[in-house]
Amino acid sequence: MSLTRSHARMTLGAPPCVLDRGADNTGTGDTRTRLLAAAAASPKGFHLPSGTYRLASDTAFTAPVSFDPGAVVRPDAGVTVTFNGGVQADLYQVFDTAASGALIRGLTVARPEWFGAVRNGGTDDSAAINRALACVGLAGGGEVLLSGGNYAIASSLALPYGVKLRGCGRTATCFKVNSLSLTAIDVAASAQHWEVSGLSVINAVRGTSGAAVYAAAASVGRIIDVRSYKMSKGVVLGDSVGTKIEHCEFSDFTGEGILISGSCNDVFLRDTICNGANFDTGVPNPASTGLRVVGKAEALMVQGLDVVLCNEGLFLTGDGPTTGNTPAYSRFSQCFFDSCLAASVIDNSRNLSLSDCWFSNRPGGGLSITGSRDVIFTNCSFINNHQYGCLVGAGSTQVRFMACSFDSNGQASAGAGWDGLAIAAGVTDFSVIGCFAGNGGRFAATQGTGISVEVGASDRYVIHGNLVTGNLTSGTFDGGTGVNKLIAGNY
């Protein structure tokens, strides 16, 4: 005797089919009662073959539900369907929530394809991705998994509390944008334990505002293996706490590669590239900054950041070193700020440590420090700049250089007047110890003075044990009128 369809499924261990229980798969009748009966009879799960299953009132399934291709659950307007037992489906649509207020919830893992994403790079997938994000958010958090391919994004994606948006890698999963002002991924202000990883955001036009990822007042987030191209900004953190940015690439931006503003604490930034070049012309976008930090930003740990071809590589600024609204208590190591148009800037900041960092910019200088307090440089290089290597400007104090190199600066055509390290008049409480400041022969340099203290009321400083050979004008120049100073052992 041949087996019936239901007997065959049970014999083979497959979940029961709801059609065997009289469910309507035409999308006409309400299937709520039949589906709940199937769930009650099959606590290990039940099966939906191809067809449309209309639900006219709120429904909650405790058993797993598996979907064949073409099987779609369609709640009426205002109806919530909860899948507490999970869903089994491949990369095809299984939920139709087009009706106003229709909602799917209960899933801690979801795919945008289940909500109608087509991933062809042209049809807008924003609504489908947002439905997947909202679904997982309503469960308290989990994962929205993106597939390889191109998702067209015409409106912002809202990332809720606890949700991790994960692609297959920045070379495999891509958000396609065509907007001057769109923010692609907007992290909710109250979000915690969130993540954006393994994807690219590529703009067809060069953005003038907006960002690839924007997080304001969010906590404990991660941005990993993310690339942005032609967005105005790569990442914006505002009033955020505990964010990690790792292994990312932000290129051809017109604003900032990374912008940190407001009261932003405990940022860990590692192994990331910011390339501000306009890829159509090969020159830096005129208003681009690789890393800009504004306001009360504290406990930034920046390691292995490579910034090239921007207007400014690094720009830190606040209200002043004695206020609370200023960049402070941060560490930069193994960072490169290279081939930018203007000097990097540390302004009105305090308690910073930079080690093994590189500043080489054209046609500007290397680094300008103004109004800042307690900034220490160890084994940093200020090399091959068109103008000065480093300028310590008015209002700065307790700036220290140890084992640094100010080599072959003054590359501008009238560069003989540019110094390796220039200390402005009136700067006090600084030290330069064990450094090299000269024309080292690697570049055809015109560096004038190796270490120069301009004429003025500078006092309480040490310039000792430095190698200052090969400069066009002199090794050192001391114009400070103070009497509490040590200048010795410089050759």
Buried (B, 14 or more C-beta within 10 A) or exposed (E): EEEEEBEEBBEEEEBBBBBBBEBBBEEEBBBBEBBBBBBEEBEEBBBBBEBBBBBEEBBBBEBBBBBBEBBBBBBBEEBBBBBEBBBBBEBBBBBBBEBEEBBBBBBBBBBBBBBBBBBEBEEBBBBBBBBBBBBBBBBEBBBBBBBEBBBBBBBBBBBBBBBBBBBBBBEBBBBBBEBBEBBBBBBBEEBBBBBBBBBBBBBEEBBEBBBBBBBBBBBBBBBBBBBBBBBBBBBBBBBBBBBBBBBBBBBBBBBBBBBBBBBBBBBBBBEBBBBBBBEEEEEBBEBBBBBBBBBBBBBBBBBBBBBBBBBBBBBBBBEBBEEEBBBBBBBBBBBBBBBBBBBBBBBBBBBBBBBBBBBBBBEBBBBBBBBBBBBBBBBBBBBBBBBBBBBBBEBBBBBBBBBBBBBBBBBBEEBBBBBBBBBBBBBBBBBBBBBBBBBBEEBEBBBBBBBBBBEBEBBBBBBBBBBBBBBBBEBBBBEBBBEEBEBEEBE
